[in-house]
């Protein structure tokens, strides 16, 4: 079981209790111990043993303590000792948001309690010269404590979806990262308080990315480095009683943050980026000359209201640097036919909720905004083939189809199979699925096929009686779509597959089975396609208009030269093959290995312990020679470190695979601006309308040795050589 666990030596001040350090966490690959449904549990309030003092003597004692602190610890002139009648931030005590004599509001009562605790800890560290107050105070708490609830949740993400295997709920989740380091840390708290620090070593942020609690109060810090954004598991941060004048915008990357204490600093305003801290439950702000509007909102409405205000009122950030095209080959012969293929999970509107993406402003989540942004991106890329995942039936019919028709696209769509159990048309339209759009003037759709993974599995004689098929495969209604095309001009034929596999980390075996079924279907269909009759030349000149479905003839601009006869393919592996989609599987998984190597043995870790008929008895295989387009840049500066990017997950799980014997990759769409991402905790946002980024590759059809064409009908120049 992964995930940090607390033990006897959990809280250490930079010393990992004899264990080695985990790998350095670098941008832009981030991980978090959060659940896929963003179901987080509040961190327990840490209560300390306080010294019992007479209430009447408290004011004078606190004043004396602060006078002593000033000698050895520079204090802000705006920070005054707390008394019930003192003025915080130069105005009437914010502790009372009503006329004098009225009881404290719940918001300010909590604020005052936390301030007193912080003040007490500061007094002990400065007056009694006892640093590391929090490590000392909590030592007993950590003895013999087992793993925290958050650690258990993070260590087995699949359990989060176990109760929602059927219906729409299964799709509301998203993958989450797991810390799979064998040298994981068993401590999560780091206490550097009361040591007179003027700066924090970057080692804290570069090497201790697993830290969940960081204590830096009662020091001489004048700034926090931007590298603090690398602590993507941070839940508690205390920087009270320092000399900070601002907080770094990069703190927005710490989205699990529940408690942020900045008592007694010199902070006047807060960066709008902190609106991404949607899980923040408490901001301790007293003793700072905060802007009056911020103070008023905090004292009257509390932390949640302020964070939401910062998020929703934040200006649209400057756009990132455009993604560049990465050439893989120089001097490609112009005689070879080109094809550009794009794959993109566009994020179905019903999944784009504030509950799922709490760090995203509501205006950037709205379908009205996202749909236009998606459309602009598609038009800019101008791909010949577009494979989209999470397309709802309603958006396919009423948005994508009519809008893309203006750009010469026709589309094929199948919703997930749960749609067959729905009677209400509106509900049916909300079900998402896979779609393939293609340039209507360039290609003819010869055939199309739905790939229903669970129906195929239950109908296989070797699988239908196994418990794993019923309990694990059947509840998932993921699908694939297969299309067979022919180029109007060259006669080249090719297969395009688009699939979206289940997302749960604990269903790696199901993903392997789904991919095995996918490739078995492709194998059978491609064998059938080798016998597909030729398309008459006269029909190649005709097309149905995407908007009206009216038949018309291509113009010379659309078809600059006479079309060539249909290509002939002797074996199914000769037909060019493109396999796209969201496979929710990373490099080295059984899904990746199956597509890349052509076979997964039955003893693969993803299959061991499961029963899936021939798949687990003999292994899973396919006859094609496939390669991921982005394998060309794997582990280089141009590598895509992720295709799916949220506050809880970052990983490359989307692919464009191609048959290497018939196609050659010549250009790729490069990675996003990683510098821009240092203040972006996750997608979607104003510049990235989905939680996935699109991937795209340019290919050429390899020149064939046997340039044989299919005869028949009015082919005209039967047997004439093809351009490919």
VENVEN-V868870 format. One record per residue. N is the residue number from 1. RES is the residue in three letters. BURIAL is b if it has 16 or more other C-alpha atoms within 10 Angstrom, else e. Layout:
N:RES:BURIAL ; N:RES:BURIAL
//
This chain:
1:UNK:e ; 2:UNK:b ; 3:UNK:b ; 4:UNK:b ; 5:UNK:b ; 6:UNK:b ; 7:UNK:b ; 8:UNK:b ; 9:UNK:b ; 10:UNK:b ; 11:UNK:b ; 12:UNK:b ; 13:UNK:b ; 14:UNK:e ; 15:UNK:e ; 16:UNK:b ; 17:UNK:e ; 18:UNK:e ; 19:UNK:e ; 20:UNK:e ; 21:UNK:e ; 22:UNK:b ; 23:UNK:e ; 24:UNK:e ; 25:UNK:b ; 26:UNK:e ; 27:UNK:e ; 28:UNK:b ; 29:UNK:e ; 30:UNK:b ; 31:UNK:b ; 32:UNK:b ; 33:UNK:b ; 34:UNK:b ; 35:UNK:b ; 36:UNK:b ; 37:UNK:b ; 38:UNK:b ; 39:UNK:e ; 40:UNK:b ; 41:UNK:e ; 42:UNK:e ; 43:UNK:e ; 44:UNK:e ; 45:UNK:e ; 46:UNK:e ; 47:UNK:e ; 48:UNK:e ; 49:UNK:e ; 50:UNK:e ; 51:UNK:e ; 52:UNK:e ; 53:UNK:e ; 54:UNK:e ; 55:UNK:e ; 56:UNK:e ; 57:UNK:e ; 58:UNK:e ; 59:UNK:b ; 60:UNK:e ; 61:UNK:e ; 62:UNK:b ; 63:UNK:e ; 64:UNK:e ; 65:UNK:b ; 66:UNK:b ; 67:UNK:e ; 68:UNK:e ; 69:UNK:b ; 70:UNK:e ; 71:UNK:e ; 72:UNK:e ; 73:UNK:b ; 74:UNK:e ; 75:UNK:b ; 76:UNK:b ; 77:UNK:e ; 78:UNK:b ; 79:UNK:b ; 80:UNK:b ; 81:UNK:b ; 82:UNK:b ; 83:UNK:b ; 84:UNK:e ; 85:UNK:e ; 86:UNK:b ; 87:UNK:b ; 88:UNK:b ; 89:UNK:b ; 90:UNK:e ; 91:UNK:e ; 92:UNK:e ; 93:UNK:b ; 94:UNK:b ; 95:UNK:b ; 96:UNK:b ; 97:UNK:b ; 98:UNK:e ; 99:UNK:e ; 100:UNK:e ; 101:UNK:e ; 102:UNK:e ; 103:UNK:e ; 104:UNK:b ; 105:UNK:b ; 106:UNK:e ; 107:UNK:b ; 108:UNK:b ; 109:UNK:e ; 110:UNK:e ; 111:UNK:b ; 112:UNK:b ; 113:UNK:e ; 114:UNK:b ; 115:UNK:b ; 116:UNK:b ; 117:UNK:b ; 118:UNK:b ; 119:UNK:b ; 120:UNK:b ; 121:UNK:b ; 122:UNK:b ; 123:UNK:b ; 124:UNK:b ; 125:UNK:b ; 126:UNK:b ; 127:UNK:e ; 128:UNK:e ; 129:UNK:e ; 130:UNK:b ; 131:UNK:b ; 132:UNK:b ; 133:UNK:b ; 134:UNK:b ; 135:UNK:b ; 136:UNK:e ; 137:UNK:e ; 138:UNK:e ; 139:UNK:e ; 140:UNK:e ; 141:UNK:e ; 142:UNK:b ; 143:UNK:e ; 144:UNK:e ; 145:UNK:e ; 146:UNK:e ; 147:UNK:b ; 148:UNK:e ; 149:UNK:e ; 150:UNK:b ; 151:UNK:b ; 152:UNK:b ; 153:UNK:b ; 154:UNK:b ; 155:UNK:b ; 156:UNK:b ; 157:UNK:b ; 158:UNK:b ; 159:UNK:b ; 160:UNK:b ; 161:UNK:b ; 162:UNK:e ; 163:UNK:e ; 164:UNK:e ; 165:UNK:b ; 166:UNK:e ; 167:UNK:e ; 168:UNK:e ; 169:UNK:e ; 170:UNK:b ; 171:UNK:b ; 172:UNK:b ; 173:UNK:b ; 174:UNK:b ; 175:UNK:b ; 176:UNK:b ; 177:UNK:b ; 178:UNK:b ; 179:UNK:b ; 180:UNK:e ; 181:UNK:e ; 182:UNK:e ; 183:UNK:e ; 184:UNK:b ; 185:UNK:b ; 186:UNK:b ; 187:UNK:b ; 188:UNK:b ; 189:UNK:b ; 190:UNK:b ; 191:UNK:b ; 192:UNK:b ; 193:UNK:b ; 194:UNK:b ; 195:UNK:b ; 196:UNK:b ; 197:UNK:b ; 198:UNK:e ; 199:UNK:e ; 200:UNK:e ; 201:UNK:e ; 202:UNK:e ; 203:UNK:e ; 204:UNK:b ; 205:UNK:b ; 206:UNK:b ; 207:UNK:b ; 208:UNK:b ; 209:UNK:b ; 210:UNK:b ; 211:UNK:b ; 212:UNK:b ; 213:UNK:b ; 214:UNK:b ; 215:UNK:b ; 216:UNK:b ; 217:UNK:b ; 218:UNK:b ; 219:UNK:b ; 220:UNK:b ; 221:UNK:b ; 222:UNK:b ; 223:UNK:b ; 224:UNK:b ; 225:UNK:b ; 226:UNK:b ; 227:UNK:b ; 228:UNK:b ; 229:UNK:b ; 230:UNK:b ; 231:UNK:b ; 232:UNK:b ; 233:UNK:b ; 234:UNK:b ; 235:UNK:b ; 236:UNK:b ; 237:UNK:b ; 238:UNK:b ; 239:UNK:b ; 240:UNK:b ; 241:UNK:b ; 242:UNK:b ; 243:UNK:b ; 244:UNK:b ; 245:UNK:b ; 246:UNK:b ; 247:UNK:b ; 248:UNK:b ; 249:UNK:b ; 250:UNK:b ; 251:UNK:b ; 252:UNK:b ; 253:UNK:b ; 254:UNK:b ; 255:UNK:b ; 256:UNK:b ; 257:UNK:b ; 258:UNK:b ; 259:UNK:b ; 260:UNK:b ; 261:UNK:b ; 262:UNK:b ; 263:UNK:b ; 264:UNK:b ; 265:UNK:b ; 266:UNK:b ; 267:UNK:b ; 268:UNK:b ; 269:UNK:b ; 270:UNK:b ; 271:UNK:e ; 272:UNK:b ; 273:UNK:b ; 274:UNK:b ; 275:UNK:b ; 276:UNK:b ; 277:UNK:b ; 278:UNK:b ; 279:UNK:b ; 280:UNK:b ; 281:UNK:b ; 282:UNK:b ; 283:UNK:b ; 284:UNK:b ; 285:UNK:b ; 286:UNK:b ; 287:UNK:b ; 288:UNK:b ; 289:UNK:b ; 290:UNK:b ; 291:UNK:e ; 292:UNK:e ; 293:UNK:e ; 294:UNK:b ; 295:UNK:b ; 296:UNK:e ; 297:UNK:e ; 298:UNK:b ; 299:UNK:b ; 300:UNK:b ; 301:UNK:e ; 302:UNK:b ; 303:UNK:b ; 304:UNK:b ; 305:UNK:e ; 306:UNK:b ; 307:UNK:b ; 308:UNK:b ; 309:UNK:b ; 310:UNK:b ; 311:UNK:b ; 312:UNK:b ; 313:UNK:e ; 314:UNK:e ; 315:UNK:e ; 316:UNK:e ; 317:UNK:e ; 318:UNK:e ; 319:UNK:e ; 320:UNK:e ; 321:UNK:e ; 322:UNK:e ; 323:UNK:e ; 324:UNK:e ; 325:UNK:e ; 326:UNK:e ; 327:UNK:e ; 328:UNK:e ; 329:UNK:e ; 330:UNK:e ; 331:UNK:e ; 332:UNK:e ; 333:UNK:e ; 334:UNK:e ; 335:UNK:e ; 336:UNK:e ; 337:UNK:b ; 338:UNK:b ; 339:UNK:e ; 340:UNK:b ; 341:UNK:b ; 342:UNK:b ; 343:UNK:b ; 344:UNK:b ; 345:UNK:b ; 346:UNK:b ; 347:UNK:b ; 348:UNK:b ; 349:UNK:b ; 350:UNK:e ; 351:UNK:b ; 352:UNK:b ; 353:UNK:e ; 354:UNK:e ; 355:UNK:e ; 356:UNK:b ; 357:UNK:b ; 358:UNK:b ; 359:UNK:b ; 360:UNK:b ; 361:UNK:b ; 362:UNK:b ; 363:UNK:e ; 364:UNK:b ; 365:UNK:b ; 366:UNK:e ; 367:UNK:b ; 368:UNK:e ; 369:UNK:e ; 370:UNK:b ; 371:UNK:b ; 372:UNK:e ; 373:UNK:b ; 374:UNK:b ; 375:UNK:e ; 376:UNK:e ; 377:UNK:e ; 378:UNK:b ; 379:UNK:e ; 380:UNK:e ; 381:UNK:e ; 382:UNK:e ; 383:UNK:b ; 384:UNK:b ; 385:UNK:b ; 386:UNK:b ; 387:UNK:b ; 388:UNK:b ; 389:UNK:b ; 390:UNK:b ; 391:UNK:b ; 392:UNK:b ; 393:UNK:b ; 394:UNK:b ; 395:UNK:b ; 396:UNK:b ; 397:UNK:e ; 398:UNK:e ; 399:UNK:e ; 400:UNK:b ; 401:UNK:b ; 402:UNK:b ; 403:UNK:b ; 404:UNK:b ; 405:UNK:b ; 406:UNK:e ; 407:UNK:e ; 408:UNK:b ; 409:UNK:b ; 410:UNK:b ; 411:UNK:b ; 412:UNK:b ; 413:UNK:b ; 414:UNK:b ; 415:UNK:b ; 416:UNK:b ; 417:UNK:b ; 418:UNK:b ; 419:UNK:b ; 420:UNK:e ; 421:UNK:e ; 422:UNK:e ; 423:UNK:e ; 424:UNK:e ; 425:UNK:e ; 426:UNK:e ; 427:UNK:e ; 428:UNK:b ; 429:UNK:b ; 430:UNK:b ; 431:UNK:b ; 432:UNK:b ; 433:UNK:b ; 434:UNK:b ; 435:UNK:b ; 436:UNK:b ; 437:UNK:b ; 438:UNK:b ; 439:UNK:b ; 440:UNK:b ; 441:UNK:b ; 442:UNK:b ; 443:UNK:b ; 444:UNK:b ; 445:UNK:b ; 446:UNK:b ; 447:UNK:e ; 448:UNK:b ; 449:UNK:b ; 450:UNK:b ; 451:UNK:b ; 452:UNK:b ; 453:UNK:b ; 454:UNK:b ; 455:UNK:e ; 456:UNK:b ; 457:UNK:b ; 458:UNK:b ; 459:UNK:e ; 460:UNK:e ; 461:UNK:e ; 462:UNK:e ; 463:UNK:b ; 464:UNK:b ; 465:UNK:e ; 466:UNK:e ; 467:UNK:e ; 468:UNK:b ; 469:UNK:b ; 470:UNK:e ; 471:UNK:e ; 472:UNK:e ; 473:UNK:b ; 474:UNK:b ; 475:UNK:e ; 476:UNK:b ; 477:UNK:b ; 478:UNK:b ; 479:UNK:b ; 480:UNK:b ; 481:UNK:b ; 482:UNK:b ; 483:UNK:b ; 484:UNK:b ; 485:UNK:b ; 486:UNK:b ; 487:UNK:b ; 488:UNK:b ; 489:UNK:b ; 490:UNK:b ; 491:UNK:b ; 492:UNK:b ; 493:UNK:b ; 494:UNK:b ; 495:UNK:b ; 496:UNK:b ; 497:UNK:b ; 498:UNK:b ; 499:UNK:b ; 500:UNK:b ; 501:UNK:b ; 502:UNK:b ; 503:UNK:b ; 504:UNK:b ; 505:UNK:b ; 506:UNK:b ; 507:UNK:e ; 508:UNK:b ; 509:UNK:b ; 510:UNK:b ; 511:UNK:b ; 512:UNK:b ; 513:UNK:b ; 514:UNK:b ; 515:UNK:b ; 516:UNK:b ; 517:UNK:b ; 518:UNK:b ; 519:UNK:b ; 520:UNK:b ; 521:UNK:b ; 522:UNK:b ; 523:UNK:b ; 524:UNK:e ; 525:UNK:b ; 526:UNK:b ; 527:UNK:b ; 528:UNK:e ; 529:UNK:b ; 530:UNK:b ; 531:UNK:e ; 532:UNK:e ; 533:UNK:e ; 534:UNK:b ; 535:UNK:b ; 536:UNK:b ; 537:UNK:b ; 538:UNK:e ; 539:UNK:e ; 540:UNK:b ; 541:UNK:b ; 542:UNK:b ; 543:UNK:b ; 544:UNK:e ; 545:UNK:b ; 546:UNK:b ; 547:UNK:e ; 548:UNK:e ; 549:UNK:e ; 550:UNK:e ; 551:UNK:e ; 552:UNK:e ; 553:UNK:b ; 554:UNK:e ; 555:UNK:e ; 556:UNK:e ; 557:UNK:e ; 558:UNK:e ; 559:UNK:b ; 560:UNK:e ; 561:UNK:e ; 562:UNK:e ; 563:UNK:b ; 564:UNK:b ; 565:UNK:b ; 566:UNK:b ; 567:UNK:b ; 568:UNK:b ; 569:UNK:b ; 570:UNK:e ; 571:UNK:e ; 572:UNK:b ; 573:UNK:b ; 574:UNK:b ; 575:UNK:b ; 576:UNK:b ; 577:UNK:b ; 578:UNK:b ; 579:UNK:b ; 580:UNK:b ; 581:UNK:b ; 582:UNK:b ; 583:UNK:b ; 584:UNK:b ; 585:UNK:b ; 586:UNK:b ; 587:UNK:e ; 588:UNK:e ; 589:UNK:b ; 590:UNK:b ; 591:UNK:b ; 592:UNK:b ; 593:UNK:b ; 594:UNK:b ; 595:UNK:b ; 596:UNK:b ; 597:UNK:e ; 598:UNK:b ; 599:UNK:b ; 600:UNK:b ; 601:UNK:b ; 602:UNK:b ; 603:UNK:e ; 604:UNK:e ; 605:UNK:e ; 606:UNK:b ; 607:UNK:b ; 608:UNK:e ; 609:UNK:e ; 610:UNK:b ; 611:UNK:b ; 612:UNK:b ; 613:UNK:b ; 614:UNK:e ; 615:UNK:b ; 616:UNK:b ; 617:UNK:e ; 618:UNK:e ; 619:UNK:b ; 620:UNK:b ; 621:UNK:b ; 622:UNK:b ; 623:UNK:e ; 624:UNK:b ; 625:UNK:b ; 626:UNK:b ; 627:UNK:b ; 628:UNK:b ; 629:UNK:b ; 630:UNK:b ; 631:UNK:b ; 632:UNK:b ; 633:UNK:e ; 634:UNK:e ; 635:UNK:e ; 636:UNK:e ; 637:UNK:e ; 638:UNK:b ; 639:UNK:e ; 640:UNK:b ; 641:UNK:b ; 642:UNK:b ; 643:UNK:b ; 644:UNK:b ; 645:UNK:b ; 646:UNK:b ; 647:UNK:b ; 648:UNK:b ; 649:UNK:b ; 650:UNK:b ; 651:UNK:b ; 652:UNK:b ; 653:UNK:b ; 654:UNK:b ; 655:UNK:b ; 656:UNK:b ; 657:UNK:b ; 658:UNK:b ; 659:UNK:b ; 660:UNK:b ; 661:UNK:b ; 662:UNK:b ; 663:UNK:b ; 664:UNK:b ; 665:UNK:b ; 666:UNK:b ; 667:UNK:b ; 668:UNK:b ; 669:UNK:b ; 670:UNK:b ; 671:UNK:b ; 672:UNK:b ; 673:UNK:e ; 674:UNK:e ; 675:UNK:e ; 676:UNK:e ; 677:UNK:b ; 678:UNK:b ; 679:UNK:b ; 680:UNK:b ; 681:UNK:b ; 682:UNK:b ; 683:UNK:b ; 684:UNK:b ; 685:UNK:b ; 686:UNK:b ; 687:UNK:b ; 688:UNK:b ; 689:UNK:b ; 690:UNK:b ; 691:UNK:b ; 692:UNK:b ; 693:UNK:b ; 694:UNK:b ; 695:UNK:b ; 696:UNK:b ; 697:UNK:b ; 698:UNK:b ; 699:UNK:b ; 700:UNK:b ; 701:UNK:b ; 702:UNK:b ; 703:UNK:e ; 704:UNK:e ; 705:UNK:e ; 706:UNK:e ; 707:UNK:e ; 708:UNK:b ; 709:UNK:b ; 710:UNK:b ; 711:UNK:b ; 712:UNK:e ; 713:UNK:e ; 714:UNK:e ; 715:UNK:b ; 716:UNK:e ; 717:UNK:e ; 718:UNK:b ; 719:UNK:b ; 720:UNK:e ; 721:UNK:b ; 722:UNK:b ; 723:UNK:b ; 724:UNK:b
//
